Amino acid sequence: EVQLQASGGGLVQSGGSLRLACEASGFSFSTSYMSWVRQAPGKEREGVSYISNSDGSTFHADSVKGRFTISSDNAKNTVYLQMNSLKFEDTAVYYCAADQSPPPVIGGLIMPIMDYWGQGTLVTVSS
């Protein structure tokens, strides 16, 4: 059974930092693509970042490029999202997701199409 357990969300002031973590089990983590997807209140899901666990390559959406960094630890089956310089508009529920293929990227946007999803962790940025 695939399990994705996200943690690390919370309340932070604008300009602050948070680090999300997602522990995975039940599939081949080291050959997978791990993504972070967020959903703000009243908005569609938005792909934020993804990483290839086989070669470490990453992709970040323009909205977070230079502020967020995705990384993973294959020994711990865990993917991270370091979020710096947080803005009010980063407020959302953040989900980790997994797939054996990279998510489609269209027009610089990561399509939130992944096989497996975690339960989400809430990030609230106060202005």
C-alpha positions in Angstrom: 0.0 0.0 0.0 1.4 3.4 -1.0 1.5 5.9 1.8 2.6 9.5 1.7 2.7 11.4 5.0 3.3 15.1 4.7 4.3 17.3 7.7 5.8 20.6 8.5 3.0 23.0 7.7 2.0 25.8 10.0 1.6 29.5 10.5 4.4 31.8 9.5 4.8 35.5 8.9 5.4 36.9 5.4 9.1 36.7 4.6 9.6 33.7 6.8 10.6 30.1 6.1 9.1 26.6 6.5 10.4 23.2 5.6 7.9 20.5 4.5 8.7 16.8 4.6 6.9 13.9 3.1 7.8 10.3 4.1 6.9 7.7 1.5 6.4 4.0 1.6 4.9 1.2 -0.5 6.7 1.9 -3.8 10.1 2.2 -5.3 11.1 5.6 -4.0 14.5 5.8 -5.5 13.1 5.5 -9.1 10.1 7.7 -8.6 9.3 11.3 -9.3 8.1 13.2 -6.2 6.1 16.4 -6.5 4.7 19.1 -4.3 1.3 20.4 -5.3 -0.6 23.2 -3.5 -4.2 24.2 -3.4 -5.2 27.6 -2.2 -8.8 28.3 -0.9 -11.1 28.6 -3.9 -8.4 27.8 -6.5 -7.3 24.9 -8.6 -4.4 22.7 -7.6 -1.1 24.1 -8.7 2.1 22.0 -9.2 4.9 23.7 -7.3 8.0 21.5 -7.8 9.1 18.0 -8.7 12.2 15.9 -8.4 13.5 12.8 -10.1 14.8 10.6 -7.3 16.9 8.6 -9.8 19.1 11.5 -11.0 18.2 14.4 -8.7 17.0 16.7 -11.4 14.4 19.2 -10.3 11.8 21.6 -11.7 10.1 24.5 -10.0 7.2 26.5 -11.1 7.9 30.2 -12.0 5.8 31.3 -9.0 8.2 29.8 -6.5 11.5 29.7 -8.5 14.3 31.2 -6.4 12.3 30.9 -3.2 11.4 27.2 -2.9 13.8 24.2 -3.2 12.8 20.6 -3.5 15.1 17.8 -2.3 15.0 14.2 -1.4 16.8 11.6 0.7 16.5 8.2 -0.8 17.9 6.5 2.3 15.0 8.0 4.3 12.3 7.7 1.5 11.6 11.4 2.2 11.1 14.4 0.0 11.4 17.9 1.3 10.3 21.4 0.3 12.3 24.3 1.7 10.2 27.4 1.4 11.9 30.8 1.9 10.7 34.3 1.5 7.1 33.2 1.9 4.4 35.4 0.7 0.7 35.7 1.6 -0.2 34.1 -1.7 1.7 31.0 -0.8 -1.0 30.2 1.7 -2.4 26.8 0.7 -2.7 23.1 1.5 0.5 21.5 0.3 0.3 17.9 -1.0 3.1 15.6 -1.8 2.5 13.2 -4.7 4.3 10.4 -6.4 4.5 8.8 -9.8 6.9 6.6 -11.8 6.9 9.2 -14.6 7.5 13.0 -14.5 4.4 15.2 -14.4 3.6 17.0 -17.6 4.8 20.5 -17.9 2.8 22.8 -20.2 3.7 26.4 -20.6 6.0 26.2 -17.6 3.2 24.9 -15.4 3.4 21.5 -13.7 0.2 19.6 -14.3 -1.0 18.1 -11.1 -1.4 14.6 -12.6 0.2 12.0 -10.4 -0.7 8.5 -9.4 -0.4 8.8 -5.6 -1.3 11.6 -3.2 -0.7 12.3 0.5 -3.1 13.9 2.8 -1.8 17.5 2.7 -0.4 19.9 5.2 -1.6 23.5 5.7 0.7 26.4 5.2 -0.6 29.8 6.3 1.4 32.9 5.6 0.2 36.0 7.5 0.7 39.4 5.8 
